[in-house]
Amino acid sequence: MKIVLIGYMASGKSAVGRELSQILAYPFLDLDDYIELKEGKSISAIFADDGEIYFRAIEANYLLELLSNEDDLVLSLGGGTPCYGSNIDVILEKSISYYLKTSIQTIHSRLMHEKSKRPLVASISKDGLQEFIAKHLFERRSFYERANYQVTTDNLTITEVVSQLVENQSI
């Protein structure tokens, strides 16, 4: 079984994915980490050296590669992955997908503590961050909401989110 976690940055996809993979005894992969490994450079460097179009093309190829093999897997995606090309269709065809739905306020609070580690928001002013998140979520929500299931993550611990996935979604 392939389990794919989608949602905006700082929604907890990687943290939830790691814990879920331990419970299920499935390997865990973060798509961005996989891309960095395969390409031999960071996501930031890929964007800087090759551009976003190149990045989105290889992202789609690696997503298809991971979802097309026979192995069980818990996979967390970058926030934009489902929103480009036919990625959401591939996700829906080849996996069980979960949208970790997180409020603008929660994302904002989390990102304020890790802005420097997030290239997409590192240069955005503290005052402009909430508006940036709101705009992005508005643009991406229709893709995220196509996931097979949704779990609202606000005010929940990682363990509580994983419990909801396992108990309520029959994983």
PyMOL commands that place a pseudoatom at each C-alpha (Angstrom):
pseudoatom trace, name=CA, resn=MET, resi=1, chain=A, elem=C, hetatm=0, pos=[0.000, 0.000, 0.000]
pseudoatom trace, name=CA, resn=LYS, resi=2, chain=A, elem=C, hetatm=0, pos=[1.179, 3.525, -0.813]
pseudoatom trace, name=CA, resn=ILE, resi=3, chain=A, elem=C, hetatm=0, pos=[0.119, 6.236, 1.626]
pseudoatom trace, name=CA, resn=VAL, resi=4, chain=A, elem=C, hetatm=0, pos=[0.693, 9.817, 0.514]
pseudoatom trace, name=CA, resn=LEU, resi=5, chain=A, elem=C, hetatm=0, pos=[0.490, 12.832, 2.811]
pseudoatom trace, name=CA, resn=ILE, resi=6, chain=A, elem=C, hetatm=0, pos=[-0.298, 16.180, 1.210]
pseudoatom trace, name=CA, resn=GLY, resi=7, chain=A, elem=C, hetatm=0, pos=[-0.831, 19.670, 2.554]
pseudoatom trace, name=CA, resn=TYR, resi=8, chain=A, elem=C, hetatm=0, pos=[0.796, 23.045, 2.900]
pseudoatom trace, name=CA, resn=MET, resi=9, chain=A, elem=C, hetatm=0, pos=[4.307, 23.488, 4.277]
pseudoatom trace, name=CA, resn=ALA, resi=10, chain=A, elem=C, hetatm=0, pos=[4.453, 23.154, 8.067]
pseudoatom trace, name=CA, resn=SER, resi=11, chain=A, elem=C, hetatm=0, pos=[1.258, 21.092, 8.157]
pseudoatom trace, name=CA, resn=GLY, resi=12, chain=A, elem=C, hetatm=0, pos=[3.220, 18.205, 9.680]
pseudoatom trace, name=CA, resn=LYS, resi=13, chain=A, elem=C, hetatm=0, pos=[3.498, 15.880, 6.686]
pseudoatom trace, name=CA, resn=SER, resi=14, chain=A, elem=C, hetatm=0, pos=[7.036, 14.689, 7.406]
pseudoatom trace, name=CA, resn=ALA, resi=15, chain=A, elem=C, hetatm=0, pos=[6.602, 14.365, 11.168]
pseudoatom trace, name=CA, resn=VAL, resi=16, chain=A, elem=C, hetatm=0, pos=[3.300, 12.522, 10.792]
pseudoatom trace, name=CA, resn=GLY, resi=17, chain=A, elem=C, hetatm=0, pos=[4.742, 10.384, 7.999]
pseudoatom trace, name=CA, resn=ARG, resi=18, chain=A, elem=C, hetatm=0, pos=[7.709, 9.276, 10.099]
pseudoatom trace, name=CA, resn=GLU, resi=19, chain=A, elem=C, hetatm=0, pos=[5.498, 8.224, 13.006]
pseudoatom trace, name=CA, resn=LEU, resi=20, chain=A, elem=C, hetatm=0, pos=[2.899, 6.566, 10.770]
pseudoatom trace, name=CA, resn=SER, resi=21, chain=A, elem=C, hetatm=0, pos=[5.610, 4.588, 8.978]
pseudoatom trace, name=CA, resn=GLN, resi=22, chain=A, elem=C, hetatm=0, pos=[6.855, 3.225, 12.307]
pseudoatom trace, name=CA, resn=ILE, resi=23, chain=A, elem=C, hetatm=0, pos=[3.383, 2.066, 13.309]
pseudoatom trace, name=CA, resn=LEU, resi=24, chain=A, elem=C, hetatm=0, pos=[2.748, 0.425, 9.945]
pseudoatom trace, name=CA, resn=ALA, resi=25, chain=A, elem=C, hetatm=0, pos=[6.331, -0.856, 9.565]
pseudoatom trace, name=CA, resn=TYR, resi=26, chain=A, elem=C, hetatm=0, pos=[6.492, 0.785, 6.123]
pseudoatom trace, name=CA, resn=PRO, resi=27, chain=A, elem=C, hetatm=0, pos=[9.455, 2.747, 4.852]
pseudoatom trace, name=CA, resn=PHE, resi=28, chain=A, elem=C, hetatm=0, pos=[9.075, 6.526, 5.027]
pseudoatom trace, name=CA, resn=LEU, resi=29, chain=A, elem=C, hetatm=0, pos=[10.245, 8.937, 2.352]
pseudoatom trace, name=CA, resn=ASP, resi=30, chain=A, elem=C, hetatm=0, pos=[9.973, 12.678, 2.015]
pseudoatom trace, name=CA, resn=LEU, resi=31, chain=A, elem=C, hetatm=0, pos=[9.791, 13.462, -1.712]
pseudoatom trace, name=CA, resn=ASP, resi=32, chain=A, elem=C, hetatm=0, pos=[12.007, 16.547, -1.363]
pseudoatom trace, name=CA, resn=ASP, resi=33, chain=A, elem=C, hetatm=0, pos=[14.681, 14.490, 0.434]
pseudoatom trace, name=CA, resn=TYR, resi=34, chain=A, elem=C, hetatm=0, pos=[14.452, 11.839, -2.287]
pseudoatom trace, name=CA, resn=ILE, resi=35, chain=A, elem=C, hetatm=0, pos=[14.862, 14.472, -5.009]
pseudoatom trace, name=CA, resn=GLU, resi=36, chain=A, elem=C, hetatm=0, pos=[17.896, 15.935, -3.232]
pseudoatom trace, name=CA, resn=LEU, resi=37, chain=A, elem=C, hetatm=0, pos=[19.451, 12.485, -2.967]
pseudoatom trace, name=CA, resn=LYS, resi=38, chain=A, elem=C, hetatm=0, pos=[18.816, 11.622, -6.613]
pseudoatom trace, name=CA, resn=GLU, resi=39, chain=A, elem=C, hetatm=0, pos=[19.923, 15.022, -7.947]
pseudoatom trace, name=CA, resn=GLY, resi=40, chain=A, elem=C, hetatm=0, pos=[22.876, 15.421, -5.596]
pseudoatom trace, name=CA, resn=LYS, resi=41, chain=A, elem=C, hetatm=0, pos=[21.928, 18.931, -4.509]
pseudoatom trace, name=CA, resn=SER, resi=42, chain=A, elem=C, hetatm=0, pos=[19.436, 20.773, -2.359]
pseudoatom trace, name=CA, resn=ILE, resi=43, chain=A, elem=C, hetatm=0, pos=[15.986, 21.842, -3.520]
pseudoatom trace, name=CA, resn=SER, resi=44, chain=A, elem=C, hetatm=0, pos=[17.120, 25.464, -3.148]
pseudoatom trace, name=CA, resn=ALA, resi=45, chain=A, elem=C, hetatm=0, pos=[20.122, 24.788, -5.392]
pseudoatom trace, name=CA, resn=ILE, resi=46, chain=A, elem=C, hetatm=0, pos=[17.946, 23.043, -7.983]
pseudoatom trace, name=CA, resn=PHE, resi=47, chain=A, elem=C, hetatm=0, pos=[15.628, 26.072, -8.077]
pseudoatom trace, name=CA, resn=ALA, resi=48, chain=A, elem=C, hetatm=0, pos=[18.593, 28.468, -8.288]
pseudoatom trace, name=CA, resn=ASP, resi=49, chain=A, elem=C, hetatm=0, pos=[20.603, 26.492, -10.860]
pseudoatom trace, name=CA, resn=ASP, resi=50, chain=A, elem=C, hetatm=0, pos=[17.911, 24.945, -13.027]
pseudoatom trace, name=CA, resn=GLY, resi=51, chain=A, elem=C, hetatm=0, pos=[14.693, 26.842, -12.323]
pseudoatom trace, name=CA, resn=GLU, resi=52, chain=A, elem=C, hetatm=0, pos=[11.237, 25.900, -11.148]
pseudoatom trace, name=CA, resn=ILE, resi=53, chain=A, elem=C, hetatm=0, pos=[10.139, 24.358, -14.463]
pseudoatom trace, name=CA, resn=TYR, resi=54, chain=A, elem=C, hetatm=0, pos=[13.013, 21.869, -14.296]
pseudoatom trace, name=CA, resn=PHE, resi=55, chain=A, elem=C, hetatm=0, pos=[12.263, 21.166, -10.641]
pseudoatom trace, name=CA, resn=ARG, resi=56, chain=A, elem=C, hetatm=0, pos=[8.564, 20.512, -11.291]
pseudoatom trace, name=CA, resn=ALA, resi=57, chain=A, elem=C, hetatm=0, pos=[9.444, 18.148, -14.160]
pseudoatom trace, name=CA, resn=ILE, resi=58, chain=A, elem=C, hetatm=0, pos=[11.814, 16.022, -12.093]
pseudoatom trace, name=CA, resn=GLU, resi=59, chain=A, elem=C, hetatm=0, pos=[9.460, 16.181, -9.121]
pseudoatom trace, name=CA, resn=ALA, resi=60, chain=A, elem=C, hetatm=0, pos=[6.708, 14.629, -11.262]
pseudoatom trace, name=CA, resn=ASN, resi=61, chain=A, elem=C, hetatm=0, pos=[9.100, 11.958, -12.570]
pseudoatom trace, name=CA, resn=TYR, resi=62, chain=A, elem=C, hetatm=0, pos=[10.307, 10.971, -9.098]
pseudoatom trace, name=CA, resn=LEU, resi=63, chain=A, elem=C, hetatm=0, pos=[6.748, 10.953, -7.744]
pseudoatom trace, name=CA, resn=LEU, resi=64, chain=A, elem=C, hetatm=0, pos=[5.680, 8.570, -10.505]
pseudoatom trace, name=CA, resn=GLU, resi=65, chain=A, elem=C, hetatm=0, pos=[8.771, 6.430, -9.942]
pseudoatom trace, name=CA, resn=LEU, resi=66, chain=A, elem=C, hetatm=0, pos=[8.043, 6.046, -6.231]
pseudoatom trace, name=CA, resn=LEU, resi=67, chain=A, elem=C, hetatm=0, pos=[4.325, 5.386, -6.678]
pseudoatom trace, name=CA, resn=SER, resi=68, chain=A, elem=C, hetatm=0, pos=[4.803, 2.908, -9.528]
pseudoatom trace, name=CA, resn=ASN, resi=69, chain=A, elem=C, hetatm=0, pos=[6.928, 0.351, -7.686]
pseudoatom trace, name=CA, resn=GLU, resi=70, chain=A, elem=C, hetatm=0, pos=[5.434, -2.513, -5.708]
pseudoatom trace, name=CA, resn=ASP, resi=71, chain=A, elem=C, hetatm=0, pos=[6.796, -1.565, -2.302]
pseudoatom trace, name=CA, resn=ASP, resi=72, chain=A, elem=C, hetatm=0, pos=[4.702, -0.352, 0.627]
pseudoatom trace, name=CA, resn=LEU, resi=73, chain=A, elem=C, hetatm=0, pos=[5.523, 3.248, 1.424]
pseudoatom trace, name=CA, resn=VAL, resi=74, chain=A, elem=C, hetatm=0, pos=[4.538, 6.309, 3.437]
pseudoatom trace, name=CA, resn=LEU, resi=75, chain=A, elem=C, hetatm=0, pos=[5.416, 9.357, 1.334]
pseudoatom trace, name=CA, resn=SER, resi=76, chain=A, elem=C, hetatm=0, pos=[5.211, 13.010, 2.323]
pseudoatom trace, name=CA, resn=LEU, resi=77, chain=A, elem=C, hetatm=0, pos=[5.088, 15.522, -0.511]
pseudoatom trace, name=CA, resn=GLY, resi=78, chain=A, elem=C, hetatm=0, pos=[6.167, 19.099, -0.894]
pseudoatom trace, name=CA, resn=GLY, resi=79, chain=A, elem=C, hetatm=0, pos=[3.323, 21.562, -0.501]
pseudoatom trace, name=CA, resn=GLY, resi=80, chain=A, elem=C, hetatm=0, pos=[3.217, 22.305, -4.231]
pseudoatom trace, name=CA, resn=THR, resi=81, chain=A, elem=C, hetatm=0, pos=[3.592, 18.768, -5.557]
pseudoatom trace, name=CA, resn=PRO, resi=82, chain=A, elem=C, hetatm=0, pos=[-0.127, 17.944, -5.976]
pseudoatom trace, name=CA, resn=CYS, resi=83, chain=A, elem=C, hetatm=0, pos=[-0.746, 21.270, -7.720]
pseudoatom trace, name=CA, resn=TYR, resi=84, chain=A, elem=C, hetatm=0, pos=[1.411, 20.813, -10.822]
pseudoatom trace, name=CA, resn=GLY, resi=85, chain=A, elem=C, hetatm=0, pos=[0.923, 18.822, -14.001]
pseudoatom trace, name=CA, resn=SER, resi=86, chain=A, elem=C, hetatm=0, pos=[-1.025, 15.636, -13.506]
pseudoatom trace, name=CA, resn=ASN, resi=87, chain=A, elem=C, hetatm=0, pos=[0.504, 14.890, -10.093]
pseudoatom trace, name=CA, resn=ILE, resi=88, chain=A, elem=C, hetatm=0, pos=[-2.809, 14.850, -8.216]
pseudoatom trace, name=CA, resn=ASP, resi=89, chain=A, elem=C, hetatm=0, pos=[-4.226, 12.354, -10.713]
pseudoatom trace, name=CA, resn=VAL, resi=90, chain=A, elem=C, hetatm=0, pos=[-1.168, 10.109, -10.292]
pseudoatom trace, name=CA, resn=ILE, resi=91, chain=A, elem=C, hetatm=0, pos=[-1.513, 10.365, -6.515]
pseudoatom trace, name=CA, resn=LEU, resi=92, chain=A, elem=C, hetatm=0, pos=[-5.206, 9.428, -6.637]
pseudoatom trace, name=CA, resn=GLU, resi=93, chain=A, elem=C, hetatm=0, pos=[-4.608, 6.553, -9.044]
pseudoatom trace, name=CA, resn=LYS, resi=94, chain=A, elem=C, hetatm=0, pos=[-1.631, 4.976, -7.308]
pseudoatom trace, name=CA, resn=SER, resi=95, chain=A, elem=C, hetatm=0, pos=[-2.050, 5.643, -3.573]
pseudoatom trace, name=CA, resn=ILE, resi=96, chain=A, elem=C, hetatm=0, pos=[-4.304, 6.417, -0.669]
pseudoatom trace, name=CA, resn=SER, resi=97, chain=A, elem=C, hetatm=0, pos=[-3.915, 10.127, -0.004]
pseudoatom trace, name=CA, resn=TYR, resi=98, chain=A, elem=C, hetatm=0, pos=[-4.457, 12.197, 3.111]
pseudoatom trace, name=CA, resn=TYR, resi=99, chain=A, elem=C, hetatm=0, pos=[-4.723, 15.963, 3.239]
pseudoatom trace, name=CA, resn=LEU, resi=100, chain=A, elem=C, hetatm=0, pos=[-3.345, 17.266, 6.517]
pseudoatom trace, name=CA, resn=LYS, resi=101, chain=A, elem=C, hetatm=0, pos=[-5.596, 20.285, 6.725]
pseudoatom trace, name=CA, resn=THR, resi=102, chain=A, elem=C, hetatm=0, pos=[-4.031, 22.997, 8.842]
pseudoatom trace, name=CA, resn=SER, resi=103, chain=A, elem=C, hetatm=0, pos=[-5.299, 26.517, 9.478]
pseudoatom trace, name=CA, resn=ILE, resi=104, chain=A, elem=C, hetatm=0, pos=[-3.538, 29.653, 8.283]
pseudoatom trace, name=CA, resn=GLN, resi=105, chain=A, elem=C, hetatm=0, pos=[-2.947, 30.652, 11.906]
pseudoatom trace, name=CA, resn=THR, resi=106, chain=A, elem=C, hetatm=0, pos=[-1.294, 27.342, 12.813]
pseudoatom trace, name=CA, resn=ILE, resi=107, chain=A, elem=C, hetatm=0, pos=[0.888, 27.338, 9.700]
pseudoatom trace, name=CA, resn=HIS, resi=108, chain=A, elem=C, hetatm=0, pos=[1.859, 30.963, 10.354]
pseudoatom trace, name=CA, resn=SER, resi=109, chain=A, elem=C, hetatm=0, pos=[2.824, 30.185, 13.935]
pseudoatom trace, name=CA, resn=ARG, resi=110, chain=A, elem=C, hetatm=0, pos=[4.953, 27.204, 12.885]
pseudoatom trace, name=CA, resn=LEU, resi=111, chain=A, elem=C, hetatm=0, pos=[6.630, 29.033, 10.012]
pseudoatom trace, name=CA, resn=MET, resi=112, chain=A, elem=C, hetatm=0, pos=[7.547, 32.015, 12.163]
pseudoatom trace, name=CA, resn=HIS, resi=113, chain=A, elem=C, hetatm=0, pos=[9.857, 29.665, 14.085]
pseudoatom trace, name=CA, resn=GLU, resi=114, chain=A, elem=C, hetatm=0, pos=[11.446, 28.114, 11.015]
pseudoatom trace, name=CA, resn=LYS, resi=115, chain=A, elem=C, hetatm=0, pos=[11.365, 30.820, 8.320]
pseudoatom trace, name=CA, resn=SER, resi=116, chain=A, elem=C, hetatm=0, pos=[15.100, 30.631, 7.704]
pseudoatom trace, name=CA, resn=LYS, resi=117, chain=A, elem=C, hetatm=0, pos=[14.858, 26.896, 6.931]
pseudoatom trace, name=CA, resn=ARG, resi=118, chain=A, elem=C, hetatm=0, pos=[12.102, 27.388, 4.331]
pseudoatom trace, name=CA, resn=PRO, resi=119, chain=A, elem=C, hetatm=0, pos=[13.428, 28.945, 1.096]
pseudoatom trace, name=CA, resn=LEU, resi=120, chain=A, elem=C, hetatm=0, pos=[9.944, 29.778, -0.165]
pseudoatom trace, name=CA, resn=VAL, resi=121, chain=A, elem=C, hetatm=0, pos=[9.221, 32.053, 2.799]
pseudoatom trace, name=CA, resn=ALA, resi=122, chain=A, elem=C, hetatm=0, pos=[12.679, 33.011, 4.071]
pseudoatom trace, name=CA, resn=SER, resi=123, chain=A, elem=C, hetatm=0, pos=[12.640, 36.381, 2.312]
pseudoatom trace, name=CA, resn=ILE, resi=124, chain=A, elem=C, hetatm=0, pos=[9.025, 37.257, 3.147]
pseudoatom trace, name=CA, resn=SER, resi=125, chain=A, elem=C, hetatm=0, pos=[8.577, 39.829, 5.888]
pseudoatom trace, name=CA, resn=LYS, resi=126, chain=A, elem=C, hetatm=0, pos=[7.004, 38.762, 9.150]
pseudoatom trace, name=CA, resn=ASP, resi=127, chain=A, elem=C, hetatm=0, pos=[4.124, 41.120, 8.391]
pseudoatom trace, name=CA, resn=GLY, resi=128, chain=A, elem=C, hetatm=0, pos=[3.556, 39.647, 4.929]
pseudoatom trace, name=CA, resn=LEU, resi=129, chain=A, elem=C, hetatm=0, pos=[3.819, 35.992, 5.879]
pseudoatom trace, name=CA, resn=GLN, resi=130, chain=A, elem=C, hetatm=0, pos=[0.204, 35.418, 6.907]
pseudoatom trace, name=CA, resn=GLU, resi=131, chain=A, elem=C, hetatm=0, pos=[-1.097, 36.980, 3.685]
pseudoatom trace, name=CA, resn=PHE, resi=132, chain=A, elem=C, hetatm=0, pos=[1.348, 34.874, 1.646]
pseudoatom trace, name=CA, resn=ILE, resi=133, chain=A, elem=C, hetatm=0, pos=[0.119, 31.690, 3.344]
pseudoatom trace, name=CA, resn=ALA, resi=134, chain=A, elem=C, hetatm=0, pos=[-3.542, 32.645, 2.872]
pseudoatom trace, name=CA, resn=LYS, resi=135, chain=A, elem=C, hetatm=0, pos=[-3.004, 33.333, -0.838]
pseudoatom trace, name=CA, resn=HIS, resi=136, chain=A, elem=C, hetatm=0, pos=[-1.137, 30.061, -1.385]
pseudoatom trace, name=CA, resn=LEU, resi=137, chain=A, elem=C, hetatm=0, pos=[-3.713, 28.020, 0.511]
pseudoatom trace, name=CA, resn=PHE, resi=138, chain=A, elem=C, hetatm=0, pos=[-6.480, 29.598, -1.533]
pseudoatom trace, name=CA, resn=GLU, resi=139, chain=A, elem=C, hetatm=0, pos=[-4.672, 28.652, -4.757]
pseudoatom trace, name=CA, resn=ARG, resi=140, chain=A, elem=C, hetatm=0, pos=[-3.828, 25.114, -3.641]
pseudoatom trace, name=CA, resn=ARG, resi=141, chain=A, elem=C, hetatm=0, pos=[-6.878, 24.094, -1.614]
pseudoatom trace, name=CA, resn=SER, resi=142, chain=A, elem=C, hetatm=0, pos=[-8.789, 22.641, -4.582]
pseudoatom trace, name=CA, resn=PHE, resi=143, chain=A, elem=C, hetatm=0, pos=[-5.890, 20.246, -5.246]
pseudoatom trace, name=CA, resn=TYR, resi=144, chain=A, elem=C, hetatm=0, pos=[-5.445, 19.318, -1.597]
pseudoatom trace, name=CA, resn=GLU, resi=145, chain=A, elem=C, hetatm=0, pos=[-9.156, 18.673, -1.141]
pseudoatom trace, name=CA, resn=ARG, resi=146, chain=A, elem=C, hetatm=0, pos=[-9.104, 16.042, -3.888]
pseudoatom trace, name=CA, resn=ALA, resi=147, chain=A, elem=C, hetatm=0, pos=[-7.226, 13.736, -1.489]
pseudoatom trace, name=CA, resn=ASN, resi=148, chain=A, elem=C, hetatm=0, pos=[-9.030, 10.577, -0.481]
pseudoatom trace, name=CA, resn=TYR, resi=149, chain=A, elem=C, hetatm=0, pos=[-9.257, 11.731, 3.133]
pseudoatom trace, name=CA, resn=GLN, resi=150, chain=A, elem=C, hetatm=0, pos=[-8.789, 14.898, 5.184]
pseudoatom trace, name=CA, resn=VAL, resi=151, chain=A, elem=C, hetatm=0, pos=[-7.579, 15.240, 8.747]
pseudoatom trace, name=CA, resn=THR, resi=152, chain=A, elem=C, hetatm=0, pos=[-7.658, 18.606, 10.490]
pseudoatom trace, name=CA, resn=THR, resi=153, chain=A, elem=C, hetatm=0, pos=[-4.414, 18.937, 12.416]
pseudoatom trace, name=CA, resn=ASP, resi=154, chain=A, elem=C, hetatm=0, pos=[-4.944, 22.117, 14.438]
pseudoatom trace, name=CA, resn=ASN, resi=155, chain=A, elem=C, hetatm=0, pos=[-4.387, 21.668, 18.180]
pseudoatom trace, name=CA, resn=LEU, resi=156, chain=A, elem=C, hetatm=0, pos=[-3.405, 18.014, 17.725]
pseudoatom trace, name=CA, resn=THR, resi=157, chain=A, elem=C, hetatm=0, pos=[-0.069, 16.396, 18.482]
pseudoatom trace, name=CA, resn=ILE, resi=158, chain=A, elem=C, hetatm=0, pos=[1.686, 14.326, 15.849]
pseudoatom trace, name=CA, resn=THR, resi=159, chain=A, elem=C, hetatm=0, pos=[0.610, 11.186, 17.693]
pseudoatom trace, name=CA, resn=GLU, resi=160, chain=A, elem=C, hetatm=0, pos=[-3.020, 12.332, 17.729]
pseudoatom trace, name=CA, resn=VAL, resi=161, chain=A, elem=C, hetatm=0, pos=[-2.967, 13.001, 13.975]
pseudoatom trace, name=CA, resn=VAL, resi=162, chain=A, elem=C, hetatm=0, pos=[-1.444, 9.581, 13.335]
pseudoatom trace, name=CA, resn=SER, resi=163, chain=A, elem=C, hetatm=0, pos=[-4.086, 7.977, 15.563]
pseudoatom trace, name=CA, resn=GLN, resi=164, chain=A, elem=C, hetatm=0, pos=[-6.809, 9.653, 13.517]
pseudoatom trace, name=CA, resn=LEU, resi=165, chain=A, elem=C, hetatm=0, pos=[-5.270, 8.358, 10.314]
pseudoatom trace, name=CA, resn=VAL, resi=166, chain=A, elem=C, hetatm=0, pos=[-4.984, 4.829, 11.632]
pseudoatom trace, name=CA, resn=GLU, resi=167, chain=A, elem=C, hetatm=0, pos=[-8.277, 4.604, 13.540]
pseudoatom trace, name=CA, resn=ASN, resi=168, chain=A, elem=C, hetatm=0, pos=[-10.649, 6.705, 11.455]
pseudoatom trace, name=CA, resn=GLN, resi=169, chain=A, elem=C, hetatm=0, pos=[-9.331, 5.971, 7.994]
pseudoatom trace, name=CA, resn=SER, resi=170, chain=A, elem=C, hetatm=0, pos=[-8.870, 2.197, 8.325]
pseudoatom trace, name=CA, resn=ILE, resi=171, chain=A, elem=C, hetatm=0, pos=[-5.217, 2.070, 7.379]
for i in range(1, 171): cmd.bond("trace and resi %d" % i, "trace and resi %d" % (i + 1))
show_as sticks, trace
zoom trace
